């Protein structure tokens, strides 16, 4: 197990922004995106990182970007360190496997969430209203039930604090009909294609979220896709509706935080060594199952 990378410092390279998990550097018309080992739960960055998590996220995103590039274009320019600009070569030890050079697109401030199963906040909303994000759902669903069809449930993208779930109609007011239609179709198409592959590898993707940007008048996929940070991954062989599921994603860390009665307000408490180790193992197992490769 390698030492965790918490904050990335690249003297001489301009920092563009630090996200919850990624440190992004400005390369002019492109961005260098570095996935750290920070972990965020309930919109707060935890003080304890997960070793190798950034490498797993980056490599898994690259796998999916390549897998779905025929559905929609994405921001990837290269993740091959040998093709990076000369000024980055001296940082190859830290950048290898955990970074990508991406096109600089204008962010569309909507989180595009798709749900194939009912879980988490959607399950809570369904119990209260019988609907999710304004979409009426059949009566009698149980926790973790498969939905008749995947549903598109967008949210606003908050720079700080919690994202806010919105209806598709509210999204249309924010970004317009044309952009909404493009994002919704791409979100559902990418999700369905990914589900077919994942299920062939023994993993069910209960839900996931995507981010998109605009470049030269075209919408492209950006950031990360279909990772344990942005998705709920469930083992197919243990799935049983009617309760919460065993999970390959950061739900294990979330469950620990709930068990110690954290109120979800910062500062977040640290994870125990056992939770860190088990979370890392779950991320690693998901990567191996989905890609068929060792990291």
N, C-alpha and C positions, 0 to 999 in steps of 0.2 A: 504494500500500500504506500503510495507516494504522500509526501507532505501536502496538505491542502493549500490551494491558492485562493486567498481571500480578496485581496485588492491587487490589481495589475498596475504596475508603474513602468512606463516605457519612456525614460528621459529622452527628450528631443522629438517625441511624437505627441501631437496635440490631442488632448482628451476631449472627446465630443460630449459624452455623458456617462454617468454611472447608473445603471438600472439596478433592479433588485438582485439580479443574478449576473448580468453581463456588463462588462466595461467596454465602451465603444470609443474608438479613436478615429480622428478625421484625417483622411488621406487625400483631401481635395475633392475629386468627383466620386470617390469611393469611401467606404468605411471599413475599418478593421474591427471586427466584433469578436470579443474574447469572452468565453464562458468560464466564469470563476466557479469555485466550489461552494459559494454561498447558497443557502437554501431559504426560501421565503414560504411562510405559511400564514394564512389569513391576512395577507397583504403586509406582513412584517418580516423583515430579514432577521433570521435567528443569529445569535452570537456564535453558534457552533457550526462550522462548515461540514460538508460531507466529502471526504477525500475522493478525488477522481470524478466527481459528479459532473464538472464542467466538460471533461473529455467525453463522457458518456452522452451528455446532452448534445454536444456539438456533432459528434460522429453519427448519432441517431438522426438528428435533423438533416445532416448531409445525405444519409441513406434515403430518407423520405423525400427530400427535395428532388433527388435524382429519380425516385420512383414515380413522382407525380408531375414531372416537368412537361409531360405531354397533355396534362389537363390544364395547367396554368403555369406561366413563366414565374421564376422566382429570382431572388436577389443575388444568388451565388455567382461570384466571379471565379474564385479559386480558393481551395483550402490546402493547396500544395505549397508547403513552406519554401520549396526550391524556386517557386515562381513569384514569391513575395518581393517587393522592392528591396533594394540593397540595404536601406537604412533599418529594415526590420530583421535582417539576417542575424544580427548579433543577439536578438531576443528569441531565437528559434527554440531554445530549451523550454521557455515558458509558453510559447505560442503553438508548438507542435501538438496536434490533435484537438486542441481546445479553441482554435480560432478559425475564422473564415474572412476573406475579403469579399464584401458585398457591394452591390450597386447602391448609390445614395438616392433613395426614393423619398417622396413626401408622404409621411405617415398619415393614414386615414384613421381618425380617432374613434374607432369602433372595435371592440373585441367581438369577433365572429365565433360564437359558440354553437356547437351542434351536439345534440343529445340523441343517442340511440336507445338509451335505457334511462330510467328515472331514478336519480340518486342525488345525494347532497342537497343543495339549496332548492333544486327543482322538486325533489320529493317533499320537502317542507312546504313549498308553495302549493303543490298539488293537494296535499292534505287539507290545507286551509281554504283553497279557492276552487279546486277541481280543474285548474288550468296552470299553465306555465308560460310566462311572458305573453299573456293574452291569448294563448292557444288552448282551446278547450280540449281536454283529453278524455278518453273513455272512463266510465266509472269502474270501480273495482280493481284498479291497478294496485299492486303491492310494491314495497320498496325493492328497487333493482329490477322491476319488470321491464321486459323489452317493449318498446313503443311500437305501435303499428307501422309507423314510418319515422325515420329520424326527423327531429324538429330543429329549426333555426331559432336560437334565442340570444340575440345580441345584447351587449352591454356597452356602456360608455367606458372609455379607457381613462382611468384617473392617474395622474402623475404621482399623486400621493394619496394614501388612504384606500378606501374600498371602491371598486368599480360598482356601477349602478345598473342593474338589469333594466332593460327597456323593451318595449314591444317593437315589432317590425314597423308598425305605423309611425312610431316615434322616431325610429331610425331614418325613415324616409324623409321626415321633416329636417333631420340633421344633415344628411349627405345627399338627399335627392333620390328619385326613383331609379334612375339609370345605374348609379353606383350601388344602390341597395340590391338591385336585381343581379348585377355582376357578382357581388360579394356572396349573396345567398347561394347562387348556383354553384360558384366555385367551392364554397364551404361544404355544401352537401356532396358534390361530386368527388372532392378529395377525400372526404370522410368515408364515403362508400367504398372507394377503391382501396383505401388503407384498411378498412374493416375486412375486406375479402382476403387480403394478404395476411393480416394479423391472425384471423381465425384459422387460416391454414397452418399457422405456427402455434396454435393453442392459446392465443390471447384475444380477449374481447375488449374492444375500445368502447367503454360505456359513454364517454363524452370527451370532447376536446375543444380547444379554441385556437383560432388563427388570427394573425395580424396581416394586414395588407398595406401596400403603399402605391403611390402613383408615380410613374416615370415615363416621360415622353408620351403622355396621354394614354398610357396603358396601365392597368392594374396588375400588380405582381404580388406574390407571397413573400413575406419578409420575416425577420426575427428567427423564431424556432418553430418547428412543427412536429406534432405527434411524439412528444417526449413524455417521460414520467412527470415532468413539471407542469405540462400543459394539458394533460390527459388523465383519465382514469383507465388504467389497464387491469383487467380481471383475468385470472386463469380460467380457461374454458372448462377444465375438468372438475373444478370445484364450484362452478356457478350454480346457485339455487336462489330463485326469487323469493322474496318475503323477508329480507333482512339485508344488512350490510355485507359486503363481499371481501374476501381476501384480495389484496391489491398489490400490484407491482410498482405503484407510484408512491408519491410522498404522503399518501393517506396514512401510512404507518406512523410518520412523524406527526401528522395532524391529530391522529387518535391519541398519541401520547400527550400532546398539549391539552387536549380536551380532558384526558384522564386526571391531569393535575389541576384542573379547574382554572386554567389561564383565561382571563376575561377578553382576550384577543386585542387588547390595547397595548401599544409599545410602552416600555421595552419588552421584547419577547424573552422568555426564559431560555436557558441553554438546554440542549438535548443531552441525555445520558450517553456514555460510551456504547452501551448496548443498542440504543435506538440509532445512533450514528452508524454502527456497524451493520445493523439489519437493514437500514434504509439504503446504504451503499450496496448491499448484496442484492436488494430488490431491483435497484436501478440496473445493476450489472446483468442480472438474470434477464430482465426485459430486453436489454440490448442484444444479448446473445441469442435469445429466442427469435427476435424480430429480424435480425440481420444474418443469423447463421454464422457469425464471426466472433472471435475473441477480440477484446479491445486492444 
